[in-house]
Amino acid sequence: PNVGAINEALRFLHLDFLAQSWLGDPHIALYSICAINILEWMGFSMIIYYAGLMSISDDIYEAAKIDGCGFWNTLFRITIPNLSGTTNTLI
């Protein structure tokens, strides 16, 4: 139960005390499965968000820059609202 890529990497880094049965311990099994699922789908989500970012017109950003919007205003008033459809699709 203490073999696997993560445990071997921990032993290589001299962190033997962290090596354990990740899916055999009922206290951490659910967290291990959640972490695996997140890592499994992260690449797909990043590609979808990248496509969503590329679909936002540069004219909108240029108009915001002319109006004096800074980074945070641009992020919260242009980028995130325009990615709401992408976020809904991923959810």
N, C-alpha and C positions, 0 to 999 in steps of 0.2 A: 503493500500500500504506500510505501514511501519512495517509489521510483517515479520517474517522469521528467519531462524537460524542465519544469519549474524547480523541482527539488534538486536536480543535478546542477542547475545554474546557481542555486543557493549554496550548495556544497562547494562549487567552484569558487564562489565569492567568500568562502569561509563563514557562511551564515547557517551552519548546520541546525542550529536551534529553531530556525524558521521552517525547516522541511517537515512536512506532515502529510497526512492523507487528506487531500483537499476535497474529495468527493465522498470520503468515508466518514468524516466527522459531521454529525448532524447539526452542529452549531455553525459550521461555515459552508456547508454544501450548497445551500441556496445562494449565498453570496458568490461562491465560485461559479455557479451556473450563470448567474446574472452577469458577472464579469466576462465570461466567455461569450455570452450572447451579445453584449455591448461591443466587444472587440470584433465579433463576426460581422456585424452590420454597420460598423463605423465607416468602412470604406465606401459602401454603397451610399450611405447618407451624405458623406463628403462630396461624392460625385454629383448627387442630386442638388445639394446646396451650391456647388460650383456652377452648375448649369443655371440655377436660379439667379445667382449673382451676375452671370454673363448676360442674362436676359434683361437686366435693368439698364435702361438707356443711359449713355454717357451725358446726354443733354440734361437729364435731371440733376446729375451731380454738378455739371457745369453751372446750371442755374442756381443751385444752392451755394456754390462757391462765390458766384457773383453777388448773391444776396448776403454774404458774410457768414454763412453757416460754418461752424467749426467741425471737427471730427465727430464729437459726441452728438451734436445736433443732427449731423448727416446720418450717423448710425441709427439713432433712435427715431428720426422722423422720415427717413427715406429708405434706408436699407432694410431694416427689420420689418416695417409695414409691407414693403414690396415682396418680402420673402414669406409672408403669411400663407400664401397658397402652397408654397413648397413645404412649409412646416406642416400644414394640414395634410398634404399628400403623404408625408413621411409618417405622421402619426396614424 
